[in-house]
Amino acid sequence: MADAAKAPVVEEVKNCPACKKPMKRARRFYRNGAYYCNNNCFKKVQATAVKAAQDAKAAAEQSEEQPKA
Ligand SMILES: [Zn+2]
């Protein structure tokens, strides 16, 4: 009997959000709900996210800034 029905074991490969390199399950780094290839890439993404949040906050504060009577 052929074992054709047996599903092939495919290792899930994700790309690091920082350097875009494909990551293997065994090597990935889990931080704050996301996977990175190493701690350096995690810090890189964190710095970008913090800056984006600050920019968004500044923009929101500017748009809300209205002269009060
Ligand atoms: Zn990376």
N, CA, C, O and the ligand as a Tripos MOL2 file, in Angstrom:
@<TRIPOS>MOLECULE
protein
  277   275    70     0     0
PROTEIN
NO_CHARGES

@<TRIPOS>ATOM
      1 N           0.8440   -1.2150    0.0000 N.3       1 MET1
      2 CA          0.0000    0.0000    0.0000 C.3       1 MET1
      3 C           0.8740    1.2590    0.0000 C.2       1 MET1
      4 O           1.8490    1.3570    0.7450 O.2       1 MET1
      5 N           0.5100    2.1900   -0.8290 N.am      2 ALA2
      6 CA          1.2650    3.4410   -0.8840 C.3       2 ALA2
      7 C           0.8200    4.3750    0.2350 C.2       2 ALA2
      8 O          -0.3440    4.3900    0.6360 O.2       2 ALA2
      9 N           1.7470    5.1230    0.7080 N.am      3 ASP3
     10 CA          1.4630    6.0490    1.8080 C.3       3 ASP3
     11 C           1.2230    7.4590    1.2770 C.2       3 ASP3
     12 O           1.6810    8.4390    1.8640 O.2       3 ASP3
     13 N           0.4920    7.5520    0.1490 N.am      4 ALA4
     14 CA          0.3180    8.8400   -0.5140 C.3       4 ALA4
     15 C          -0.5320    9.8140    0.3020 C.2       4 ALA4
     16 O          -0.3810   11.0290    0.1710 O.2       4 ALA4
     17 N          -1.4230    9.2880    1.1410 N.am      5 ALA5
     18 CA         -2.3230   10.1500    1.9070 C.3       5 ALA5
     19 C          -1.6150   10.8530    3.0630 C.2       5 ALA5
     20 O          -2.1550   11.7820    3.6620 O.2       5 ALA5
     21 N          -0.4410   10.4130    3.3560 N.am      6 LYS6
     22 CA          0.3000   10.9980    4.4730 C.3       6 LYS6
     23 C           0.6920   12.4410    4.1360 C.2       6 LYS6
     24 O           1.3570   12.6990    3.1320 O.2       6 LYS6
     25 N           0.2840   13.3400    4.9620 N.am      7 ALA7
     26 CA          0.5730   14.7530    4.7030 C.3       7 ALA7
     27 C           2.0540   15.0320    4.9340 C.2       7 ALA7
     28 O           2.6360   14.5780    5.9200 O.2       7 ALA7
     29 N           2.6420   15.7670    4.0340 N.am      8 PRO8
     30 CA          4.0590   16.0950    4.2210 C.3       8 PRO8
     31 C           4.2410   17.0740    5.3820 C.2       8 PRO8
     32 O           3.4270   17.9750    5.5830 O.2       8 PRO8
     33 N           5.2880   16.8870    6.1200 N.am      9 VAL9
     34 CA          5.5600   17.7850    7.2480 C.3       9 VAL9
     35 C           6.2560   19.0290    6.7120 C.2       9 VAL9
     36 O           7.4160   18.9990    6.3020 O.2       9 VAL9
     37 N           5.5030   20.1150    6.7320 N.am     10 VAL10
     38 CA          6.0740   21.3730    6.2390 C.3      10 VAL10
     39 C           6.3560   22.2810    7.4200 C.2      10 VAL10
     40 O           5.4530   22.6410    8.1760 O.2      10 VAL10
     41 N           7.5770   22.6350    7.5630 N.am     11 GLU11
     42 CA          7.9370   23.5380    8.6490 C.3      11 GLU11
     43 C           7.5220   24.9570    8.2830 C.2      11 GLU11
     44 O           7.8620   25.4650    7.2140 O.2      11 GLU11
     45 N           6.7950   25.5740    9.1720 N.am     12 GLU12
     46 CA          6.3060   26.9320    8.9220 C.3      12 GLU12
     47 C           7.4800   27.9030    8.9630 C.2      12 GLU12
     48 O           8.2020   27.9940    9.9560 O.2      12 GLU12
     49 N           7.6490   28.6230    7.8650 N.am     13 VAL13
     50 CA          8.7400   29.5970    7.8110 C.3      13 VAL13
     51 C           8.1470   30.9880    7.7420 C.2      13 VAL13
     52 O           7.3960   31.3080    6.8210 O.2      13 VAL13
     53 N           8.4800   31.8000    8.7050 N.am     14 LYS14
     54 CA          8.0230   33.1890    8.7010 C.3      14 LYS14
     55 C           9.2120   34.0940    8.4840 C.2      14 LYS14
     56 O          10.3640   33.7180    8.7010 O.2      14 LYS14
     57 N           8.8970   35.2940    8.0520 N.am     15 ASN15
     58 CA          9.9750   36.2440    7.8360 C.3      15 ASN15
     59 C          10.0550   37.2120    9.0050 C.2      15 ASN15
     60 O           9.0410   37.6400    9.5570 O.2      15 ASN15
     61 N          11.2560   37.5360    9.3570 N.am     16 CYS16
     62 CA         11.4700   38.4810   10.4400 C.3      16 CYS16
     63 C          10.9340   39.8550   10.0280 C.2      16 CYS16
     64 O          11.2420   40.3210    8.9310 O.2      16 CYS16
     65 N          10.1360   40.5140   10.8810 N.am     17 PRO17
     66 CA          9.5870   41.8230   10.5250 C.3      17 PRO17
     67 C          10.6520   42.9080   10.4230 C.2      17 PRO17
     68 O          10.4050   43.9620    9.8370 O.2      17 PRO17
     69 N          11.8050   42.6700   10.9720 N.am     18 ALA18
     70 CA         12.8590   43.6800   10.9510 C.3      18 ALA18
     71 C          13.7470   43.5340    9.7260 C.2      18 ALA18
     72 O          13.9110   44.4880    8.9650 O.2      18 ALA18
     73 N          14.3170   42.3680    9.5280 N.am     19 CYS19
     74 CA         15.2810   42.1940    8.4470 C.3      19 CYS19
     75 C          14.7020   41.4100    7.2730 C.2      19 CYS19
     76 O          15.3680   41.2520    6.2500 O.2      19 CYS19
     77 N          13.4450   40.9060    7.4090 N.am     20 LYS20
     78 CA         12.7390   40.2020    6.3410 C.3      20 LYS20
     79 C          13.3720   38.8750    5.9600 C.2      20 LYS20
     80 O          13.0530   38.3010    4.9190 O.2      20 LYS20
     81 N          14.2490   38.4010    6.7870 N.am     21 LYS21
     82 CA         14.8590   37.1090    6.4920 C.3      21 LYS21
     83 C          13.9190   36.0020    6.9460 C.2      21 LYS21
     84 O          13.2580   36.1390    7.9750 O.2      21 LYS21
     85 N          13.8500   34.9260    6.2060 N.am     22 PRO22
     86 CA         13.0170   33.8120    6.6490 C.3      22 PRO22
     87 C          13.5850   33.1880    7.9180 C.2      22 PRO22
     88 O          14.7950   33.0140    8.0660 O.2      22 PRO22
     89 N          12.6630   32.8550    8.8360 N.am     23 MET23
     90 CA         13.0970   32.3040   10.1060 C.3      23 MET23
     91 C          12.6620   30.8590   10.2180 C.2      23 MET23
     92 O          11.5620   30.5010    9.7970 O.2      23 MET23
     93 N          13.4980   30.0520   10.7680 N.am     24 LYS24
     94 CA         13.1090   28.6820   11.0740 C.3      24 LYS24
     95 C          12.5910   28.6400   12.4990 C.2      24 LYS24
     96 O          13.0380   29.3780   13.3770 O.2      24 LYS24
     97 N          11.6260   27.7420   12.6930 N.am     25 ARG25
     98 CA         10.9460   27.6320   13.9730 C.3      25 ARG25
     99 C          11.9290   27.5610   15.1440 C.2      25 ARG25
    100 O          11.7230   28.1970   16.1780 O.2      25 ARG25
    101 N          12.9580   26.8120   14.9760 N.am     26 ALA26
    102 CA         13.8660   26.5670   16.0850 C.3      26 ALA26
    103 C          14.6840   27.8090   16.4420 C.2      26 ALA26
    104 O          15.1740   27.9370   17.5640 O.2      26 ALA26
    105 N          14.8220   28.7020   15.4980 N.am     27 ARG27
    106 CA         15.7180   29.8340   15.7500 C.3      27 ARG27
    107 C          14.9990   31.1210   16.0900 C.2      27 ARG27
    108 O          15.6320   32.0940   16.5000 O.2      27 ARG27
    109 N          13.6700   31.1440   15.9260 N.am     28 ARG28
    110 CA         12.9920   32.4200   16.0750 C.3      28 ARG28
    111 C          12.8950   32.8590   17.5290 C.2      28 ARG28
    112 O          12.9570   32.0580   18.4620 O.2      28 ARG28
    113 N          12.7470   34.1180   17.6700 N.am     29 PHE29
    114 CA         12.7760   34.8070   18.9430 C.3      29 PHE29
    115 C          11.3770   35.3540   19.1930 C.2      29 PHE29
    116 O          10.8620   36.1080   18.3660 O.2      29 PHE29
    117 N          10.7610   35.0030   20.2870 N.am     30 TYR30
    118 CA          9.3960   35.4610   20.5430 C.3      30 TYR30
    119 C           9.4230   36.6220   21.5250 C.2      30 TYR30
    120 O           9.9060   36.5000   22.6500 O.2      30 TYR30
    121 N           8.8900   37.7490   21.0680 N.am     31 ARG31
    122 CA          8.8550   38.9300   21.9310 C.3      31 ARG31
    123 C           7.5790   39.7170   21.6680 C.2      31 ARG31
    124 O           7.2690   40.0200   20.5160 O.2      31 ARG31
    125 N           6.8450   40.0470   22.7050 N.am     32 ASN32
    126 CA          5.6580   40.8960   22.6050 C.3      32 ASN32
    127 C           4.6940   40.4640   21.4930 C.2      32 ASN32
    128 O           4.1910   41.3060   20.7490 O.2      32 ASN32
    129 N           4.4410   39.1780   21.3820 N.am     33 GLY33
    130 CA          3.4480   38.6840   20.4430 C.3      33 GLY33
    131 C           3.9080   38.6010   19.0140 C.2      33 GLY33
    132 O           3.0830   38.4140   18.1190 O.2      33 GLY33
    133 N           5.2000   38.7320   18.7620 N.am     34 ALA34
    134 CA          5.6980   38.6250   17.3970 C.3      34 ALA34
    135 C           7.0290   37.8800   17.4100 C.2      34 ALA34
    136 O           7.7010   37.7830   18.4370 O.2      34 ALA34
    137 N           7.3820   37.3640   16.2550 N.am     35 TYR35
    138 CA          8.6070   36.5910   16.1440 C.3      35 TYR35
    139 C           9.6730   37.3690   15.3830 C.2      35 TYR35
    140 O           9.3960   38.0160   14.3730 O.2      35 TYR35
    141 N          10.8700   37.2920   15.8840 N.am     36 TYR36
    142 CA         12.0220   37.9430   15.2600 C.3      36 TYR36
    143 C          13.1430   36.9270   15.1800 C.2      36 TYR36
    144 O          13.1230   35.9100   15.8740 O.2      36 TYR36
    145 N          14.1250   37.2080   14.3270 N.am     37 CYS37
    146 CA         15.2060   36.2420   14.2100 C.3      37 CYS37
    147 C          16.1870   36.3760   15.3670 C.2      37 CYS37
    148 O          16.8620   35.4070   15.7130 O.2      37 CYS37
    149 N          16.2780   37.5540   15.9680 N.am     38 ASN38
    150 CA         17.1180   37.7130   17.1530 C.3      38 ASN38
    151 C          16.7190   38.9650   17.9290 C.2      38 ASN38
    152 O          15.8570   39.7280   17.4930 O.2      38 ASN38
    153 N          17.3320   39.1600   19.0430 N.am     39 ASN39
    154 CA         16.9640   40.2690   19.9210 C.3      39 ASN39
    155 C          17.2510   41.6140   19.2630 C.2      39 ASN39
    156 O          16.5520   42.5960   19.5120 O.2      39 ASN39
    157 N          18.2670   41.6530   18.4350 N.am     40 ASN40
    158 CA         18.6230   42.8980   17.7620 C.3      40 ASN40
    159 C          17.4850   43.3520   16.8460 C.2      40 ASN40
    160 O          17.1480   44.5350   16.8100 O.2      40 ASN40
    161 N          16.9030   42.4230   16.1170 N.am     41 CYS41
    162 CA         15.7980   42.7460   15.2230 C.3      41 CYS41
    163 C          14.5770   43.1780   16.0230 C.2      41 CYS41
    164 O          13.8270   44.0520   15.5900 O.2      41 CYS41
    165 N          14.3770   42.5740   17.1800 N.am     42 PHE42
    166 CA         13.2610   42.9640   18.0440 C.3      42 PHE42
    167 C          13.4210   44.4250   18.4670 C.2      42 PHE42
    168 O          12.4660   45.2000   18.4110 O.2      42 PHE42
    169 N          14.6060   44.7900   18.8820 N.am     43 LYS43
    170 CA         14.8650   46.1720   19.3120 C.3      43 LYS43
    171 C          14.6620   47.1380   18.1660 C.2      43 LYS43
    172 O          14.1470   48.2400   18.3550 O.2      43 LYS43
    173 N          15.0660   46.7260   16.9830 N.am     44 LYS44
    174 CA         14.9370   47.5740   15.7960 C.3      44 LYS44
    175 C          13.4650   47.8750   15.5140 C.2      44 LYS44
    176 O          13.0940   49.0170   15.2440 O.2      44 LYS44
    177 N          12.6350   46.8360   15.5810 N.am     45 VAL45
    178 CA         11.2030   47.0030   15.3430 C.3      45 VAL45
    179 C          10.5670   47.8030   16.4770 C.2      45 VAL45
    180 O           9.6910   48.6350   16.2350 O.2      45 VAL45
    181 N          11.0030   47.5560   17.7170 N.am     46 GLN46
    182 CA         10.4770   48.3010   18.8530 C.3      46 GLN46
    183 C          10.7330   49.7920   18.6820 C.2      46 GLN46
    184 O           9.8330   50.6040   18.9010 O.2      46 GLN46
    185 N          11.9330   50.1560   18.3000 N.am     47 ALA47
    186 CA         12.2930   51.5580   18.1160 C.3      47 ALA47
    187 C          11.4170   52.1940   17.0440 C.2      47 ALA47
    188 O          10.9670   53.3290   17.2040 O.2      47 ALA47
    189 N          11.1720   51.4770   15.9600 N.am     48 THR48
    190 CA         10.3270   51.9840   14.8790 C.3      48 THR48
    191 C           8.8900   52.1520   15.3590 C.2      48 THR48
    192 O           8.2340   53.1420   15.0340 O.2      48 THR48
    193 N           8.4060   51.1920   16.1260 N.am     49 ALA49
    194 CA          7.0210   51.2290   16.6120 C.3      49 ALA49
    195 C           6.8350   52.3770   17.5950 C.2      49 ALA49
    196 O           5.8160   53.0660   17.5610 O.2      49 ALA49
    197 N           7.8010   52.5830   18.4570 N.am     50 VAL50
    198 CA          7.7170   53.6620   19.4350 C.3      50 VAL50
    199 C           7.6970   55.0080   18.7300 C.2      50 VAL50
    200 O           6.9280   55.8950   19.1000 O.2      50 VAL50
    201 N           8.5290   55.1600   17.7300 N.am     51 LYS51
    202 CA          8.5820   56.4120   16.9860 C.3      51 LYS51
    203 C           7.2600   56.6570   16.2530 C.2      51 LYS51
    204 O           6.7600   57.7820   16.2310 O.2      51 LYS51
    205 N           6.7080   55.6290   15.6680 N.am     52 ALA52
    206 CA          5.4360   55.7390   14.9540 C.3      52 ALA52
    207 C           4.3220   56.1290   15.9120 C.2      52 ALA52
    208 O           3.4580   56.9390   15.5740 O.2      52 ALA52
    209 N           4.3430   55.5480   17.1190 N.am     53 ALA53
    210 CA          3.3210   55.8590   18.1200 C.3      53 ALA53
    211 C           3.4450   57.3070   18.5630 C.2      53 ALA53
    212 O           2.4400   57.9960   18.7420 O.2      53 ALA53
    213 N           4.6690   57.7650   18.7400 N.am     54 GLN54
    214 CA          4.8880   59.1540   19.1530 C.3      54 GLN54
    215 C           4.4250   60.1140   18.0700 C.2      54 GLN54
    216 O           3.8120   61.1390   18.3660 O.2      54 GLN54
    217 N           4.7150   59.7890   16.8230 N.am     55 ASP55
    218 CA          4.2880   60.6400   15.7100 C.3      55 ASP55
    219 C           2.7660   60.6990   15.6360 C.2      55 ASP55
    220 O           2.1930   61.7640   15.4050 O.2      55 ASP55
    221 N           2.1150   59.5620   15.8310 N.am     56 ALA56
    222 CA          0.6550   59.5000   15.7700 C.3      56 ALA56
    223 C           0.0450   60.3110   16.9050 C.2      56 ALA56
    224 O          -0.9540   61.0070   16.7210 O.2      56 ALA56
    225 N           0.6580   60.2130   18.0780 N.am     57 LYS57
    226 CA          0.1660   60.9370   19.2480 C.3      57 LYS57
    227 C           0.3220   62.4420   19.0350 C.2      57 LYS57
    228 O          -0.5860   63.2170   19.3380 O.2      57 LYS57
    229 N           1.4610   62.8410   18.5190 N.am     58 ALA58
    230 CA          1.7120   64.2600   18.2630 C.3      58 ALA58
    231 C           0.7230   64.8020   17.2390 C.2      58 ALA58
    232 O           0.2170   65.9140   17.3880 O.2      58 ALA58
    233 N           0.4520   64.0290   16.2150 N.am     59 ALA59
    234 CA         -0.4930   64.4520   15.1760 C.3      59 ALA59
    235 C          -1.8980   64.5760   15.7570 C.2      59 ALA59
    236 O          -2.6330   65.5040   15.4190 O.2      59 ALA59
    237 N          -2.2710   63.6390   16.6320 N.am     60 ALA60
    238 CA         -3.6040   63.6680   17.2420 C.3      60 ALA60
    239 C          -3.7390   64.8810   18.1520 C.2      60 ALA60
    240 O          -4.7810   65.5360   18.1780 O.2      60 ALA60
    241 N          -2.6790   65.1760   18.8990 N.am     61 GLU61
    242 CA         -2.7230   66.3230   19.8080 C.3      61 GLU61
    243 C          -2.8260   67.6240   19.0310 C.2      61 GLU61
    244 O          -3.5120   68.5590   19.4450 O.2      61 GLU61
    245 N          -2.1330   67.6700   17.8970 N.am     62 GLN62
    246 CA         -2.1740   68.8900   17.0910 C.3      62 GLN62
    247 C          -3.5720   69.1190   16.5280 C.2      62 GLN62
    248 O          -4.0710   70.2440   16.5260 O.2      62 GLN62
    249 N          -4.2000   68.0460   16.0510 N.am     63 SER63
    250 CA         -5.5190   68.1880   15.4380 C.3      63 SER63
    251 C          -6.5830   68.5080   16.4920 C.2      63 SER63
    252 O          -7.6050   69.1300   16.2060 O.2      63 SER63
    253 N          -6.3030   68.0560   17.7320 N.am     64 GLU64
    254 CA         -7.2870   68.3210   18.7930 C.3      64 GLU64
    255 C          -7.0850   69.6900   19.4270 C.2      64 GLU64
    256 O          -7.9350   70.1780   20.1700 O.2      64 GLU64
    257 N          -5.9540   70.2930   19.1210 N.am     65 GLU65
    258 CA         -5.6470   71.5780   19.7300 C.3      65 GLU65
    259 C          -6.5590   72.6710   19.1700 C.2      65 GLU65
    260 O          -6.3930   73.1180   18.0350 O.2      65 GLU65
    261 N          -7.4930   73.0760   19.9660 N.am     66 GLN66
    262 CA         -8.4230   74.1200   19.5180 C.3      66 GLN66
    263 C          -8.4710   75.2000   20.5850 C.2      66 GLN66
    264 O          -8.4120   74.9060   21.7780 O.2      66 GLN66
    265 N          -8.5740   76.4120   20.1680 N.am     67 PRO67
    266 CA         -8.6770   77.5060   21.1420 C.3      67 PRO67
    267 C          -9.9670   77.4140   21.9370 C.2      67 PRO67
    268 O         -11.0620   77.3170   21.3830 O.2      67 PRO67
    269 N          -9.8040   77.4470   23.2510 N.am     68 LYS68
    270 CA        -11.0080   77.3460   24.0830 C.3      68 LYS68
    271 C         -11.4840   78.7460   24.4700 C.2      68 LYS68
    272 O         -10.6760   79.6200   24.7860 O.2      68 LYS68
    273 N         -12.7510   78.9420   24.4440 N.am     69 ALA69
    274 CA        -13.3250   80.2480   24.6380 C.3      69 ALA69
    275 C         -13.2060   80.7770   26.0700 C.2      69 ALA69
    276 O         -13.6600   81.8840   26.3590 O.2      69 ALA69
    277 ZN         15.6460   39.7260   11.7860 Zn       70 ZN70
@<TRIPOS>BOND
     1     1     2 1
     2     2     3 1
     3     3     4 2
     4     3     5 am
     5     5     6 1
     6     6     7 1
     7     7     8 2
     8     7     9 am
     9     9    10 1
    10    10    11 1
    11    11    12 2
    12    11    13 am
    13    13    14 1
    14    14    15 1
    15    15    16 2
    16    15    17 am
    17    17    18 1
    18    18    19 1
    19    19    20 2
    20    19    21 am
    21    21    22 1
    22    22    23 1
    23    23    24 2
    24    23    25 am
    25    25    26 1
    26    26    27 1
    27    27    28 2
    28    27    29 am
    29    29    30 1
    30    30    31 1
    31    31    32 2
    32    31    33 am
    33    33    34 1
    34    34    35 1
    35    35    36 2
    36    35    37 am
    37    37    38 1
    38    38    39 1
    39    39    40 2
    40    39    41 am
    41    41    42 1
    42    42    43 1
    43    43    44 2
    44    43    45 am
    45    45    46 1
    46    46    47 1
    47    47    48 2
    48    47    49 am
    49    49    50 1
    50    50    51 1
    51    51    52 2
    52    51    53 am
    53    53    54 1
    54    54    55 1
    55    55    56 2
    56    55    57 am
    57    57    58 1
    58    58    59 1
    59    59    60 2
    60    59    61 am
    61    61    62 1
    62    62    63 1
    63    63    64 2
    64    63    65 am
    65    65    66 1
    66    66    67 1
    67    67    68 2
    68    67    69 am
    69    69    70 1
    70    70    71 1
    71    71    72 2
    72    71    73 am
    73    73    74 1
    74    74    75 1
    75    75    76 2
    76    75    77 am
    77    77    78 1
    78    78    79 1
    79    79    80 2
    80    79    81 am
    81    81    82 1
    82    82    83 1
    83    83    84 2
    84    83    85 am
    85    85    86 1
    86    86    87 1
    87    87    88 2
    88    87    89 am
    89    89    90 1
    90    90    91 1
    91    91    92 2
    92    91    93 am
    93    93    94 1
    94    94    95 1
    95    95    96 2
    96    95    97 am
    97    97    98 1
    98    98    99 1
    99    99   100 2
   100    99   101 am
   101   101   102 1
   102   102   103 1
   103   103   104 2
   104   103   105 am
   105   105   106 1
   106   106   107 1
   107   107   108 2
   108   107   109 am
   109   109   110 1
   110   110   111 1
   111   111   112 2
   112   111   113 am
   113   113   114 1
   114   114   115 1
   115   115   116 2
   116   115   117 am
   117   117   118 1
   118   118   119 1
   119   119   120 2
   120   119   121 am
   121   121   122 1
   122   122   123 1
   123   123   124 2
   124   123   125 am
   125   125   126 1
   126   126   127 1
   127   127   128 2
   128   127   129 am
   129   129   130 1
   130   130   131 1
   131   131   132 2
   132   131   133 am
   133   133   134 1
   134   134   135 1
   135   135   136 2
   136   135   137 am
   137   137   138 1
   138   138   139 1
   139   139   140 2
   140   139   141 am
   141   141   142 1
   142   142   143 1
   143   143   144 2
   144   143   145 am
   145   145   146 1
   146   146   147 1
   147   147   148 2
   148   147   149 am
   149   149   150 1
   150   150   151 1
   151   151   152 2
   152   151   153 am
   153   153   154 1
   154   154   155 1
   155   155   156 2
   156   155   157 am
   157   157   158 1
   158   158   159 1
   159   159   160 2
   160   159   161 am
   161   161   162 1
   162   162   163 1
   163   163   164 2
   164   163   165 am
   165   165   166 1
   166   166   167 1
   167   167   168 2
   168   167   169 am
   169   169   170 1
   170   170   171 1
   171   171   172 2
   172   171   173 am
   173   173   174 1
   174   174   175 1
   175   175   176 2
   176   175   177 am
   177   177   178 1
   178   178   179 1
   179   179   180 2
   180   179   181 am
   181   181   182 1
   182   182   183 1
   183   183   184 2
   184   183   185 am
   185   185   186 1
   186   186   187 1
   187   187   188 2
   188   187   189 am
   189   189   190 1
   190   190   191 1
   191   191   192 2
   192   191   193 am
   193   193   194 1
   194   194   195 1
   195   195   196 2
   196   195   197 am
   197   197   198 1
   198   198   199 1
   199   199   200 2
   200   199   201 am
   201   201   202 1
   202   202   203 1
   203   203   204 2
   204   203   205 am
   205   205   206 1
   206   206   207 1
   207   207   208 2
   208   207   209 am
   209   209   210 1
   210   210   211 1
   211   211   212 2
   212   211   213 am
   213   213   214 1
   214   214   215 1
   215   215   216 2
   216   215   217 am
   217   217   218 1
   218   218   219 1
   219   219   220 2
   220   219   221 am
   221   221   222 1
   222   222   223 1
   223   223   224 2
   224   223   225 am
   225   225   226 1
   226   226   227 1
   227   227   228 2
   228   227   229 am
   229   229   230 1
   230   230   231 1
   231   231   232 2
   232   231   233 am
   233   233   234 1
   234   234   235 1
   235   235   236 2
   236   235   237 am
   237   237   238 1
   238   238   239 1
   239   239   240 2
   240   239   241 am
   241   241   242 1
   242   242   243 1
   243   243   244 2
   244   243   245 am
   245   245   246 1
   246   246   247 1
   247   247   248 2
   248   247   249 am
   249   249   250 1
   250   250   251 1
   251   251   252 2
   252   251   253 am
   253   253   254 1
   254   254   255 1
   255   255   256 2
   256   255   257 am
   257   257   258 1
   258   258   259 1
   259   259   260 2
   260   259   261 am
   261   261   262 1
   262   262   263 1
   263   263   264 2
   264   263   265 am
   265   265   266 1
   266   266   267 1
   267   267   268 2
   268   267   269 am
   269   269   270 1
   270   270   271 1
   271   271   272 2
   272   271   273 am
   273   273   274 1
   274   274   275 1
   275   275   276 2
@<TRIPOS>SUBSTRUCTURE
     1 MET1         2 RESIDUE 1 A MET
     2 ALA2         6 RESIDUE 1 A ALA
     3 ASP3        10 RESIDUE 1 A ASP
     4 ALA4        14 RESIDUE 1 A ALA
     5 ALA5        18 RESIDUE 1 A ALA
     6 LYS6        22 RESIDUE 1 A LYS
     7 ALA7        26 RESIDUE 1 A ALA
     8 PRO8        30 RESIDUE 1 A PRO
     9 VAL9        34 RESIDUE 1 A VAL
    10 VAL10       38 RESIDUE 1 A VAL
    11 GLU11       42 RESIDUE 1 A GLU
    12 GLU12       46 RESIDUE 1 A GLU
    13 VAL13       50 RESIDUE 1 A VAL
    14 LYS14       54 RESIDUE 1 A LYS
    15 ASN15       58 RESIDUE 1 A ASN
    16 CYS16       62 RESIDUE 1 A CYS
    17 PRO17       66 RESIDUE 1 A PRO
    18 ALA18       70 RESIDUE 1 A ALA
    19 CYS19       74 RESIDUE 1 A CYS
    20 LYS20       78 RESIDUE 1 A LYS
    21 LYS21       82 RESIDUE 1 A LYS
    22 PRO22       86 RESIDUE 1 A PRO
    23 MET23       90 RESIDUE 1 A MET
    24 LYS24       94 RESIDUE 1 A LYS
    25 ARG25       98 RESIDUE 1 A ARG
    26 ALA26      102 RESIDUE 1 A ALA
    27 ARG27      106 RESIDUE 1 A ARG
    28 ARG28      110 RESIDUE 1 A ARG
    29 PHE29      114 RESIDUE 1 A PHE
    30 TYR30      118 RESIDUE 1 A TYR
    31 ARG31      122 RESIDUE 1 A ARG
    32 ASN32      126 RESIDUE 1 A ASN
    33 GLY33      130 RESIDUE 1 A GLY
    34 ALA34      134 RESIDUE 1 A ALA
    35 TYR35      138 RESIDUE 1 A TYR
    36 TYR36      142 RESIDUE 1 A TYR
    37 CYS37      146 RESIDUE 1 A CYS
    38 ASN38      150 RESIDUE 1 A ASN
    39 ASN39      154 RESIDUE 1 A ASN
    40 ASN40      158 RESIDUE 1 A ASN
    41 CYS41      162 RESIDUE 1 A CYS
    42 PHE42      166 RESIDUE 1 A PHE
    43 LYS43      170 RESIDUE 1 A LYS
    44 LYS44      174 RESIDUE 1 A LYS
    45 VAL45      178 RESIDUE 1 A VAL
    46 GLN46      182 RESIDUE 1 A GLN
    47 ALA47      186 RESIDUE 1 A ALA
    48 THR48      190 RESIDUE 1 A THR
    49 ALA49      194 RESIDUE 1 A ALA
    50 VAL50      198 RESIDUE 1 A VAL
    51 LYS51      202 RESIDUE 1 A LYS
    52 ALA52      206 RESIDUE 1 A ALA
    53 ALA53      210 RESIDUE 1 A ALA
    54 GLN54      214 RESIDUE 1 A GLN
    55 ASP55      218 RESIDUE 1 A ASP
    56 ALA56      222 RESIDUE 1 A ALA
    57 LYS57      226 RESIDUE 1 A LYS
    58 ALA58      230 RESIDUE 1 A ALA
    59 ALA59      234 RESIDUE 1 A ALA
    60 ALA60      238 RESIDUE 1 A ALA
    61 GLU61      242 RESIDUE 1 A GLU
    62 GLN62      246 RESIDUE 1 A GLN
    63 SER63      250 RESIDUE 1 A SER
    64 GLU64      254 RESIDUE 1 A GLU
    65 GLU65      258 RESIDUE 1 A GLU
    66 GLN66      262 RESIDUE 1 A GLN
    67 PRO67      266 RESIDUE 1 A PRO
    68 LYS68      270 RESIDUE 1 A LYS
    69 ALA69      274 RESIDUE 1 A ALA
    70 ZN70       277 GROUP 0 **** ****
